[in-house]
Amino acid sequence: MPKRTCTMADKKKKKINNKIYEAELDRLQIELVKLQEWIKHTGMKVVVLFEGRDAAGKGGSIKRMTQSLNPRVCKVVALPAPTEREKTQWYFQRYVKHLPAAGEMVLFDRSWYNRAGVERVMGFCTDDEYQDFLHDCPEFERMLTRSGITLIKYWFSVSDDEQERRFQGRIYHPTKHWKLSPMDLESRSRWVEYSKAKDIMFMHTDTPDNPWYVVDGDNKKRARLNVINHLLNLIDYEDLSPEPVELPPRQKDNGYERPSMLKQNFIPEIY
């Protein structure tokens, strides 16, 4: 009998070994630090968008991606609902002010694509505003790339069953209640509408200049490794790791006597 080959469906179902996951994540995070130093050294301006279904794994991927990075170089932007004043602005205006300067990378945890998704499905924008967005967005993104910004767009996909499982887990997990918003619950009842909105969005904004990259989010750990690896392969960077440093000797006290530590307020040592 011929040996059975491993299909993509098999990989999705098979859990990744924790030791392998942790070792590979450590390796990729070291590479991310090298990328960070390259961005800082060369003055690159990088924008990475994280979009997708609720509970598809965007937040977990962003957390692992930024875990070892300098927040002054790599910034995460997760904007709340627009204020009444922001609603009267040019739609892209509140996002523009968060774009990177030279030597910075900005990760958007949801972005201007809110208009093509939640705003469209939930009726938070008019038909004219929606159509204007579909027309303007590709040109807006071309403006960004012409200005020297490297724009990378990720769409996290998750199956209906897996999203259901994750939502159920949030209901009963005391540290994850906040992740399950009324909007998340509404997205379940409008699953097909969100699917249609995503398909239309891709038709208009999945362009040769600024394509969408789809991340299979059914297996969180695989998704995290895959998206970090993909990002690293998209940007041509060099290793600028500094030479090991030697710590200088600590300054001598030269007779200085410090105040008694008994006068300081230490927290109770419970553990």
Backbone as CSV, one residue per row, in Angstrom:
resi,resn,N_x,N_y,N_z,CA_x,CA_y,CA_z,C_x,C_y,C_z
1,MET,0.847,-1.199,0.000,0.000,0.000,0.000,0.882,1.248,0.000
2,PRO,0.620,2.216,-0.899,1.451,3.418,-0.945,1.328,4.238,0.336
3,LYS,2.419,4.876,0.675,2.436,5.688,1.888,1.566,6.925,1.712
4,ARG,0.708,7.211,2.698,-0.203,8.341,2.631,0.547,9.634,2.924
5,THR,0.362,10.615,2.057,1.012,11.909,2.266,0.164,12.787,3.171
6,CYS,0.825,13.724,3.839,0.146,14.642,4.756,-0.466,15.792,3.968
7,THR,-1.776,15.950,4.061,-2.469,17.020,3.347,-2.553,18.267,4.216
8,MET,-2.988,19.388,3.610,-3.158,20.632,4.346,-4.197,20.470,5.452
9,ALA,-5.261,19.693,5.171,-6.290,19.469,6.189,-5.721,18.717,7.385
10,ASP,-4.797,17.763,7.110,-4.177,17.022,8.200,-3.362,17.949,9.088
11,LYS,-2.623,18.866,8.462,-1.800,19.795,9.222,-2.657,20.698,10.095
12,LYS,-3.813,21.101,9.580,-4.691,21.978,10.348,-5.205,21.278,11.599
13,LYS,-5.478,19.994,11.484,-6.031,19.249,12.608,-4.962,18.855,13.621
14,LYS,-3.739,18.614,13.135,-2.677,18.143,14.005,-2.114,19.292,14.827
15,LYS,-2.032,19.093,16.143,-1.480,20.117,17.016,0.036,20.133,16.892
16,ILE,0.603,21.327,16.997,2.041,21.462,16.935,2.628,21.214,18.320
17,ASN,3.730,20.483,18.372,4.391,20.176,19.631,4.819,21.459,20.337
18,ASN,4.533,21.551,21.649,4.820,22.779,22.392,6.297,23.136,22.382
19,LYS,7.169,22.136,22.506,8.607,22.413,22.519,9.051,22.959,21.161
20,ILE,8.515,22.372,20.100,8.851,22.854,18.763,8.322,24.277,18.568
21,TYR,7.105,24.492,19.041,6.501,25.827,18.911,7.323,26.876,19.641
22,GLU,7.674,26.595,20.899,8.415,27.569,21.692,9.802,27.825,21.103
23,ALA,10.457,26.767,20.639,11.793,26.933,20.066,11.740,27.760,18.782
24,GLU,10.755,27.494,17.942,10.634,28.225,16.690,10.200,29.665,16.946
25,LEU,9.323,29.865,17.935,8.909,31.232,18.274,10.098,32.035,18.777
26,ASP,10.942,31.425,19.611,12.140,32.105,20.102,13.038,32.513,18.936
27,ARG,13.229,31.599,17.985,14.084,31.884,16.830,13.512,33.040,16.000
28,LEU,12.207,33.012,15.762,11.580,34.053,14.964,11.604,35.406,15.673
29,GLN,11.447,35.385,16.984,11.477,36.648,17.727,12.863,37.276,17.705
30,ILE,13.899,36.458,17.675,15.251,36.986,17.521,15.396,37.653,16.152
31,GLU,14.826,37.012,15.126,14.869,37.598,13.788,14.072,38.904,13.732
32,LEU,12.974,38.964,14.482,12.196,40.205,14.525,13.008,41.353,15.129
33,VAL,13.831,41.038,16.131,14.700,42.066,16.714,15.700,42.555,15.662
34,LYS,16.215,41.619,14.869,17.134,42.011,13.786,16.409,42.890,12.771
35,LEU,15.179,42.520,12.450,14.382,43.340,11.528,14.153,44.724,12.105
36,GLN,13.844,44.787,13.405,13.621,46.070,14.069,14.854,46.968,13.942
37,GLU,16.024,46.408,14.180,17.250,47.198,14.100,17.518,47.654,12.669
38,TRP,17.153,46.822,11.695,17.330,47.194,10.294,16.391,48.349,9.921
39,ILE,15.152,48.268,10.376,14.177,49.341,10.122,14.668,50.644,10.725
40,LYS,15.163,50.562,11.947,15.672,51.753,12.633,16.896,52.309,11.918
41,HIS,17.800,51.432,11.497,19.056,51.852,10.863,18.823,52.476,9.486
42,THR,17.927,51.891,8.721,17.711,52.341,7.343,16.650,53.420,7.226
43,GLY,15.889,53.657,8.294,14.828,54.660,8.232,13.597,54.174,7.493
44,MET,13.408,52.864,7.440,12.203,52.332,6.796,10.955,52.765,7.548
45,LYS,9.845,52.793,6.833,8.533,53.052,7.428,7.639,51.875,7.058
46,VAL,7.247,51.089,8.063,6.511,49.856,7.815,5.151,49.912,8.507
47,VAL,4.109,49.564,7.767,2.751,49.470,8.311,2.238,48.058,8.053
48,VAL,1.760,47.402,9.108,1.200,46.062,8.985,-0.235,46.094,9.502
49,LEU,-1.179,45.699,8.657,-2.587,45.662,9.038,-2.984,44.250,9.425
50,PHE,-3.716,44.127,10.534,-4.258,42.848,10.984,-5.773,42.939,10.969
51,GLU,-6.381,42.245,10.035,-7.832,42.220,9.906,-8.311,40.774,9.921
52,GLY,-9.617,40.591,10.013,-10.162,39.241,9.953,-11.354,39.047,10.863
53,ARG,-11.798,37.809,10.899,-12.934,37.444,11.741,-12.610,37.660,13.211
54,ASP,-13.660,37.884,14.011,-13.487,37.924,15.456,-12.996,36.571,15.942
55,ALA,-12.059,36.602,16.903,-11.481,35.401,17.507,-10.656,34.581,16.520
56,ALA,-10.148,35.223,15.471,-9.340,34.507,14.482,-7.865,34.445,14.866
57,GLY,-7.468,35.147,15.923,-6.084,35.063,16.387,-5.225,36.268,16.093
58,LYS,-5.831,37.397,15.717,-5.055,38.598,15.406,-4.284,39.087,16.632
59,GLY,-4.987,39.216,17.749,-4.362,39.761,18.949,-3.217,38.912,19.455
60,GLY,-3.396,37.589,19.435,-2.335,36.699,19.896,-1.105,36.780,19.019
61,SER,-1.310,36.919,17.721,-0.179,37.046,16.795,0.557,38.364,17.013
62,ILE,-0.196,39.440,17.206,0.430,40.743,17.458,1.232,40.696,18.758
63,LYS,0.670,40.065,19.779,1.348,39.978,21.076,2.683,39.259,20.945
64,ARG,2.701,38.127,20.227,3.957,37.375,20.067,4.929,38.118,19.165
65,MET,4.404,38.858,18.206,5.268,39.580,17.282,5.978,40.732,17.980
66,THR,5.322,41.375,18.936,5.884,42.555,19.588,6.526,42.259,20.936
67,GLN,6.446,41.028,21.370,6.857,40.644,22.718,8.284,41.076,23.054
68,SER,9.197,40.991,22.110,10.609,41.296,22.374,11.077,42.578,21.698
69,LEU,10.144,43.341,21.147,10.521,44.522,20.386,10.439,45.791,21.227
70,ASN,11.162,46.801,20.780,11.185,48.095,21.445,9.909,48.854,21.096
71,PRO,9.063,49.202,22.077,7.804,49.897,21.767,8.006,51.278,21.174
72,ARG,9.221,51.811,21.241,9.494,53.097,20.604,9.704,52.928,19.102
73,VAL,10.038,51.719,18.690,10.240,51.433,17.270,9.023,50.742,16.678
74,CYS,8.506,49.756,17.391,7.343,48.996,16.923,6.137,49.345,17.781
75,LYS,5.156,50.001,17.185,3.990,50.479,17.923,2.730,49.744,17.465
76,VAL,1.842,49.477,18.413,0.565,48.843,18.111,-0.536,49.894,18.220
77,VAL,-1.380,49.967,17.195,-2.493,50.918,17.181,-3.797,50.123,17.144
78,ALA,-4.612,50.287,18.173,-5.929,49.652,18.238,-6.933,50.737,18.632
79,LEU,-7.506,51.381,17.651,-8.356,52.540,17.898,-9.755,52.130,18.369
80,PRO,-10.325,52.902,19.272,-11.724,52.672,19.678,-12.672,53.191,18.611
81,ALA,-13.949,53.112,18.894,-14.939,53.668,17.970,-14.685,55.166,17.807
82,PRO,-14.931,55.725,16.625,-14.660,57.149,16.405,-15.528,58.038,17.272
83,THR,-14.966,59.163,17.679,-15.717,60.146,18.442,-16.649,60.909,17.498
84,GLU,-17.525,61.722,18.075,-18.428,62.519,17.246,-17.639,63.470,16.346
85,ARG,-16.544,64.002,16.854,-15.714,64.888,16.040,-15.051,64.105,14.906
86,GLU,-14.528,62.933,15.214,-13.842,62.128,14.198,-14.796,61.675,13.094
87,LYS,-16.058,61.521,13.450,-17.036,61.113,12.445,-17.222,62.174,11.366
88,THR,-16.868,63.421,11.690,-17.025,64.499,10.716,-15.755,64.714,9.885
89,GLN,-14.678,64.012,10.219,-13.416,64.164,9.506,-13.401,63.325,8.230
90,TRP,-12.409,63.608,7.384,-12.102,62.707,6.277,-11.888,61.322,6.860
91,TYR,-12.475,60.291,6.257,-12.509,58.984,6.891,-11.125,58.485,7.307
92,PHE,-10.123,58.648,6.462,-8.798,58.104,6.740,-7.998,58.963,7.722
93,GLN,-8.546,60.117,8.101,-7.775,61.102,8.852,-7.278,60.583,10.196
94,ARG,-8.117,59.888,10.940,-7.692,59.459,12.270,-6.669,58.340,12.225
95,TYR,-6.554,57.679,11.082,-5.528,56.647,10.931,-4.204,57.245,10.486
96,VAL,-4.275,58.309,9.684,-3.063,58.925,9.136,-2.125,59.399,10.238
97,LYS,-2.686,59.936,11.321,-1.824,60.484,12.364,-1.046,59.400,13.121
98,HIS,-1.397,58.134,12.903,-0.677,57.038,13.552,0.329,56.366,12.614
99,LEU,0.467,56.871,11.406,1.410,56.288,10.464,2.843,56.501,10.950
100,PRO,3.761,55.625,10.562,5.127,55.693,11.101,5.962,56.816,10.502
101,ALA,6.900,57.291,11.303,7.978,58.136,10.810,9.133,57.220,10.420
102,ALA,10.217,57.796,9.949,11.374,56.997,9.548,11.898,56.183,10.732
103,GLY,12.172,54.906,10.484,12.708,54.040,11.530,11.666,53.441,12.442
104,GLU,10.403,53.421,11.999,9.322,52.894,12.835,8.495,51.854,12.079
105,MET,7.895,50.952,12.849,6.943,49.983,12.317,5.664,50.068,13.146
106,VAL,4.536,50.203,12.474,3.242,50.328,13.159,2.367,49.140,12.781
107,LEU,1.830,48.470,13.797,0.911,47.363,13.595,-0.499,47.840,13.940
108,PHE,-1.395,47.802,12.979,-2.788,48.191,13.214,-3.619,46.960,13.558
109,ASP,-4.121,46.920,14.795,-5.063,45.877,15.210,-6.454,46.362,14.808
110,ARG,-6.822,46.032,13.600,-7.947,46.587,12.852,-7.574,47.994,12.383
111,SER,-8.119,48.370,11.249,-7.630,49.578,10.592,-8.759,50.284,9.869
112,TRP,-8.391,51.010,8.797,-9.404,51.701,7.997,-10.370,50.735,7.322
113,TYR,-10.064,49.453,7.338,-10.977,48.471,6.752,-12.207,48.207,7.611
114,ASN,-12.304,48.869,8.757,-13.543,48.800,9.532,-14.745,49.224,8.687
115,ARG,-14.507,50.182,7.793,-15.614,50.677,6.970,-16.151,49.593,6.044
116,ALA,-15.263,48.736,5.534,-15.689,47.682,4.612,-16.227,46.461,5.336
117,GLY,-16.051,46.409,6.664,-16.501,45.264,7.437,-17.629,45.597,8.386
118,VAL,-17.253,45.886,9.633,-18.259,46.086,10.669,-19.174,47.270,10.370
119,GLU,-18.616,48.369,9.840,-19.466,49.527,9.571,-20.483,49.223,8.481
120,ARG,-20.071,48.470,7.475,-20.987,48.112,6.398,-22.070,47.154,6.887
121,VAL,-21.650,46.106,7.598,-22.599,45.079,8.032,-23.562,45.609,9.087
122,MET,-23.048,46.421,10.003,-23.867,46.909,11.112,-24.603,48.203,10.776
123,GLY,-24.408,48.730,9.588,-25.119,49.940,9.191,-24.595,51.208,9.825
124,PHE,-23.303,51.225,10.191,-22.710,52.404,10.816,-22.251,53.437,9.781
125,CYS,-22.352,53.120,8.508,-22.017,54.073,7.459,-23.104,54.023,6.390
126,THR,-23.183,55.047,5.607,-24.182,55.080,4.535,-23.670,54.331,3.313
127,ASP,-24.557,54.046,2.387,-24.153,53.382,1.143,-23.150,54.228,0.375
128,ASP,-23.368,55.538,0.355,-22.435,56.422,-0.352,-21.055,56.401,0.299
129,GLU,-21.019,56.430,1.633,-19.737,56.383,2.339,-19.014,55.068,2.064
130,TYR,-19.768,53.990,2.006,-19.195,52.671,1.728,-18.628,52.611,0.314
131,GLN,-19.379,53.080,-0.658,-18.916,53.075,-2.044,-17.704,53.988,-2.226
132,ASP,-17.705,55.128,-1.542,-16.555,56.027,-1.601,-15.311,55.333,-1.062
133,PHE,-15.480,54.570,0.010,-14.336,53.865,0.590,-13.756,52.858,-0.396
134,LEU,-14.617,52.050,-1.001,-14.139,51.043,-1.952,-13.397,51.692,-3.117
135,HIS,-13.833,52.875,-3.503,-13.177,53.603,-4.598,-11.871,54.244,-4.142
136,ASP,-11.884,54.843,-2.932,-10.752,55.624,-2.466,-9.634,54.792,-1.850
137,CYS,-9.982,53.669,-1.242,-8.998,52.910,-0.469,-7.775,52.479,-1.291
138,PRO,-7.954,51.889,-2.480,-6.755,51.505,-3.255,-5.852,52.689,-3.572
139,GLU,-6.449,53.838,-3.885,-5.639,55.018,-4.180,-4.952,55.543,-2.925
140,PHE,-5.655,55.507,-1.789,-5.051,55.904,-0.514,-3.831,55.046,-0.213
141,GLU,-3.948,53.748,-0.435,-2.832,52.855,-0.154,-1.693,53.040,-1.156
142,ARG,-2.017,53.373,-2.389,-0.958,53.691,-3.353,-0.227,54.964,-2.935
143,MET,-0.957,55.908,-2.370,-0.324,57.127,-1.857,0.662,56.779,-0.745
144,LEU,0.284,55.855,0.117,1.173,55.450,1.207,2.453,54.834,0.664
145,THR,2.309,53.925,-0.285,3.503,53.251,-0.820,4.366,54.217,-1.619
146,ARG,3.736,55.168,-2.331,4.525,56.150,-3.067,5.315,57.062,-2.116
147,SER,4.802,57.237,-0.904,5.486,58.082,0.074,6.646,57.355,0.745
148,GLY,6.825,56.066,0.421,7.927,55.303,1.000,7.530,54.347,2.094
149,ILE,6.240,54.204,2.363,5.761,53.274,3.383,5.650,51.874,2.795
150,THR,6.165,50.903,3.528,5.967,49.493,3.179,4.671,49.031,3.841
151,LEU,3.660,48.712,3.047,2.343,48.334,3.563,2.119,46.841,3.380
152,ILE,1.780,46.171,4.478,1.540,44.727,4.462,0.182,44.472,5.101
153,LYS,-0.673,43.705,4.418,-2.047,43.501,4.879,-2.313,42.003,5.112
154,TYR,-2.706,41.668,6.343,-3.019,40.281,6.697,-4.503,40.143,7.031
155,TRP,-5.112,39.113,6.473,-6.491,38.758,6.805,-6.483,37.400,7.515
156,PHE,-6.944,37.391,8.777,-6.979,36.154,9.558,-8.329,35.471,9.365
157,SER,-8.273,34.265,8.831,-9.480,33.488,8.558,-9.655,32.416,9.636
158,VAL,-10.892,32.176,10.033,-11.196,31.125,11.008,-12.511,30.475,10.623
159,SER,-12.607,29.176,10.825,-13.819,28.456,10.456,-14.947,28.755,11.439
160,ASP,-16.151,28.494,11.016,-17.333,28.713,11.852,-17.236,27.914,13.151
161,ASP,-16.872,26.647,13.051,-16.804,25.785,14.237,-15.732,26.249,15.213
162,GLU,-14.579,26.636,14.682,-13.487,27.058,15.562,-13.817,28.383,16.241
163,GLN,-14.458,29.303,15.531,-14.858,30.548,16.162,-15.861,30.282,17.284
164,GLU,-16.792,29.384,17.028,-17.769,29.014,18.054,-17.068,28.471,19.297
165,ARG,-16.083,27.608,19.102,-15.354,27.018,20.230,-14.628,28.102,21.032
166,ARG,-14.024,29.057,20.336,-13.285,30.112,21.028,-14.216,31.067,21.760
167,PHE,-15.353,31.376,21.164,-16.323,32.220,21.840,-16.836,31.540,23.116
168,GLN,-17.111,30.257,23.036,-17.567,29.521,24.215,-16.503,29.549,25.307
169,GLY,-15.235,29.436,24.899,-14.153,29.474,25.872,-14.049,30.832,26.554
170,ARG,-14.343,31.880,25.827,-14.296,33.212,26.421,-15.406,33.415,27.441
171,ILE,-16.545,32.814,27.185,-17.682,32.962,28.101,-17.333,32.443,29.483
172,TYR,-16.627,31.320,29.539,-16.363,30.649,30.815,-14.971,30.907,31.369
173,HIS,-14.161,31.722,30.693,-12.803,31.997,31.180,-12.798,33.362,31.867
174,PRO,-12.456,33.401,33.171,-12.571,34.669,33.921,-11.661,35.784,33.427
175,THR,-10.561,35.462,32.725,-9.665,36.511,32.234,-9.931,36.877,30.779
176,LYS,-10.952,36.274,30.177,-11.219,36.540,28.768,-12.614,37.093,28.499
177,HIS,-13.360,37.394,29.587,-14.717,37.925,29.401,-14.708,39.195,28.551
178,TRP,-13.700,40.026,28.786,-13.648,41.328,28.101,-13.468,41.178,26.597
179,LYS,-12.984,40.018,26.155,-12.772,39.800,24.727,-14.072,39.537,23.970
180,LEU,-15.136,39.238,24.697,-16.404,38.893,24.054,-17.346,40.088,24.168
181,SER,-17.348,40.922,23.162,-18.150,42.140,23.172,-19.514,41.883,22.528
182,PRO,-20.476,42.782,22.744,-21.762,42.650,22.048,-21.598,42.605,20.531
183,MET,-20.577,43.291,20.002,-20.323,43.277,18.565,-19.860,41.896,18.100
184,ASP,-19.096,41.210,18.969,-18.671,39.844,18.646,-19.886,38.921,18.547
185,LEU,-20.795,39.062,19.488,-21.996,38.221,19.479,-22.840,38.504,18.247
186,GLU,-22.910,39.779,17.866,-23.678,40.137,16.685,-23.048,39.563,15.418
187,SER,-21.721,39.444,15.417,-21.035,38.914,14.236,-21.398,37.455,13.996
188,ARG,-21.746,36.742,15.064,-22.156,35.339,14.902,-23.473,35.245,14.135
189,SER,-24.394,36.124,14.474,-25.704,36.068,13.823,-25.665,36.647,12.410
190,ARG,-24.551,37.316,12.051,-24.431,37.897,10.715,-23.220,37.328,9.974
191,TRP,-22.956,36.061,10.208,-21.776,35.389,9.645,-21.725,35.529,8.117
192,VAL,-22.852,35.263,7.461,-22.884,35.300,5.997,-22.704,36.722,5.484
193,GLU,-23.316,37.692,6.173,-23.171,39.089,5.761,-21.717,39.535,5.848
194,TYR,-21.025,39.103,6.906,-19.610,39.433,7.032,-18.798,38.755,5.924
195,SER,-19.181,37.542,5.560,-18.495,36.838,4.481,-18.643,37.599,3.166
196,LYS,-19.870,38.060,2.891,-20.109,38.832,1.661,-19.304,40.123,1.666
197,ALA,-19.286,40.801,2.825,-18.549,42.064,2.930,-17.059,41.842,2.692
198,LYS,-16.533,40.756,3.232,-15.108,40.450,3.041,-14.817,40.170,1.576
199,ASP,-15.669,39.413,0.919,-15.443,39.072,-0.490,-15.457,40.317,-1.375
200,ILE,-16.403,41.226,-1.119,-16.468,42.468,-1.890,-15.235,43.334,-1.616
201,MET,-14.828,43.380,-0.360,-13.649,44.147,0.021,-12.409,43.650,-0.722
202,PHE,-12.251,42.339,-0.795,-11.109,41.759,-1.497,-11.156,42.092,-2.991
203,MET,-12.345,42.064,-3.564,-12.482,42.372,-4.988,-11.936,43.761,-5.316
204,HIS,-12.123,44.708,-4.396,-11.732,46.091,-4.657,-10.330,46.433,-4.141
205,THR,-9.859,45.738,-3.117,-8.624,46.182,-2.452,-7.498,45.165,-2.474
206,ASP,-7.730,43.987,-3.032,-6.651,42.996,-3.179,-5.941,43.293,-4.494
207,THR,-5.046,44.265,-4.458,-4.428,44.791,-5.673,-3.001,44.266,-5.826
208,PRO,-2.456,44.295,-7.044,-1.059,43.876,-7.237,-0.076,44.696,-6.403
209,ASP,-0.360,45.980,-6.241,0.531,46.848,-5.466,0.461,46.553,-3.973
210,ASN,-0.754,46.321,-3.480,-0.961,46.097,-2.044,-1.905,44.912,-1.840
211,PRO,-1.394,43.697,-2.005,-2.256,42.509,-1.908,-2.595,42.152,-0.466
212,TRP,-3.659,41.367,-0.333,-4.006,40.774,0.956,-3.278,39.434,1.078
213,TYR,-2.789,39.138,2.282,-2.218,37.834,2.593,-3.124,37.169,3.627
214,VAL,-3.660,36.005,3.281,-4.622,35.318,4.140,-3.887,34.361,5.079
215,VAL,-4.230,34.440,6.357,-3.644,33.580,7.388,-4.705,32.596,7.865
216,ASP,-4.410,31.312,7.767,-5.316,30.292,8.296,-5.193,30.303,9.812
217,GLY,-6.243,30.770,10.504,-6.181,30.961,11.945,-6.796,29.853,12.773
218,ASP,-7.161,28.740,12.169,-7.801,27.670,12.940,-6.869,27.074,13.991
219,ASN,-5.580,27.048,13.706,-4.596,26.612,14.691,-3.775,27.833,15.078
220,LYS,-3.989,28.326,16.302,-3.389,29.587,16.713,-1.864,29.572,16.645
221,LYS,-1.270,28.512,17.137,0.191,28.472,17.202,0.801,28.435,15.807
222,ARG,0.210,27.644,14.929,0.709,27.600,13.557,0.538,28.962,12.888
223,ALA,-0.595,29.602,13.136,-0.860,30.912,12.537,0.175,31.931,12.987
224,ARG,0.518,31.921,14.275,1.498,32.879,14.794,2.857,32.679,14.125
225,LEU,3.299,31.430,14.066,4.595,31.152,13.446,4.574,31.509,11.966
226,ASN,3.485,31.154,11.293,3.407,31.386,9.849,3.410,32.867,9.501
227,VAL,2.663,33.666,10.268,2.567,35.084,9.920,3.875,35.810,10.233
228,ILE,4.538,35.448,11.331,5.825,36.075,11.641,6.860,35.695,10.591
229,ASN,6.895,34.423,10.233,7.836,33.958,9.218,7.584,34.662,7.881
230,HIS,6.314,34.821,7.525,5.971,35.474,6.264,6.412,36.934,6.264
231,LEU,6.169,37.634,7.360,6.572,39.033,7.463,8.085,39.170,7.305
232,LEU,8.827,38.293,7.963,10.285,38.354,7.891,10.785,38.119,6.469
233,ASN,10.072,37.283,5.723,10.483,36.982,4.356,10.068,38.057,3.360
234,LEU,9.138,38.913,3.752,8.704,39.984,2.858,9.683,41.156,2.821
235,ILE,10.436,41.337,3.906,11.338,42.482,4.007,12.783,41.997,3.954
236,ASP,13.539,42.543,3.043,14.947,42.183,2.881,15.764,42.953,3.914
237,TYR,16.177,42.288,4.985,16.905,42.954,6.062,18.240,42.259,6.308
238,GLU,19.121,42.964,6.986,20.426,42.430,7.325,20.589,42.371,8.836
239,ASP,21.493,41.509,9.283,21.744,41.357,10.708,22.707,42.439,11.170
240,LEU,22.215,43.351,11.978,23.037,44.432,12.511,23.286,44.246,14.005
241,SER,23.247,43.005,14.476,23.446,42.738,15.904,24.785,43.293,16.364
242,PRO,24.803,44.037,17.459,26.068,44.621,17.936,26.988,43.561,18.526
243,GLU,28.248,43.891,18.604,29.209,43.009,19.255,28.885,42.943,20.753
244,PRO,29.198,41.800,21.400,28.953,41.697,22.849,29.680,42.803,23.607
245,VAL,29.001,43.367,24.581,29.593,44.452,25.365,30.145,43.910,26.674
246,GLU,31.070,44.646,27.235,31.648,44.291,28.525,31.207,45.319,29.545
247,LEU,30.591,44.848,30.637,30.086,45.776,31.640,31.236,46.477,32.349
248,PRO,31.109,47.797,32.543,32.159,48.515,33.281,32.046,48.201,34.763
249,PRO,33.104,48.393,35.520,33.027,48.140,36.971,32.066,49.119,37.633
250,ARG,31.416,48.633,38.671,30.476,49.495,39.384,31.227,50.551,40.186
251,GLN,30.655,51.733,40.272,31.276,52.830,41.005,31.436,52.471,42.477
252,LYS,32.580,52.818,43.048,32.825,52.579,44.479,32.040,53.581,45.313
253,ASP,31.656,53.152,46.526,30.828,54.031,47.356,31.628,55.166,47.990
254,ASN,32.941,55.003,48.116,33.801,56.050,48.691,33.298,56.549,50.043
255,GLY,32.824,55.606,50.856,32.401,55.936,52.210,30.966,56.388,52.342
256,TYR,30.210,56.485,51.232,28.813,56.938,51.314,27.964,55.877,52.005
257,GLU,27.173,56.288,52.997,26.293,55.378,53.731,24.852,55.671,53.358
258,ARG,24.171,54.665,52.889,22.789,54.841,52.465,21.842,54.799,53.665
259,PRO,20.665,55.455,53.575,19.694,55.410,54.688,19.241,53.976,54.953
260,SER,18.760,53.763,56.152,18.296,52.431,56.531,17.118,52.002,55.659
261,MET,17.158,50.752,55.189,16.067,50.224,54.382,14.806,50.026,55.198
262,LEU,14.927,50.060,56.535,13.754,49.893,57.392,12.780,51.060,57.248
263,LYS,13.257,52.189,56.725,12.392,53.364,56.549,11.597,53.314,55.240
264,GLN,11.855,52.310,54.405,11.183,52.201,53.109,9.958,51.299,53.205
265,ASN,8.967,51.576,52.388,7.718,50.810,52.404,7.794,49.657,51.396
266,PHE,8.135,48.482,51.890,8.187,47.294,51.045,6.804,46.646,50.975
267,ILE,6.471,46.083,49.815,5.211,45.356,49.720,5.295,44.049,50.487
268,PRO,4.182,43.557,50.988,4.205,42.278,51.711,4.674,41.145,50.808
269,GLU,5.492,40.270,51.348,5.986,39.106,50.602,5.046,37.937,50.866
270,ILE,4.016,37.824,50.059,3.011,36.781,50.219,3.505,35.454,49.667
271,TYR,4.318,35.501,48.616,4.738,34.276,47.947,6.184,33.941,48.280
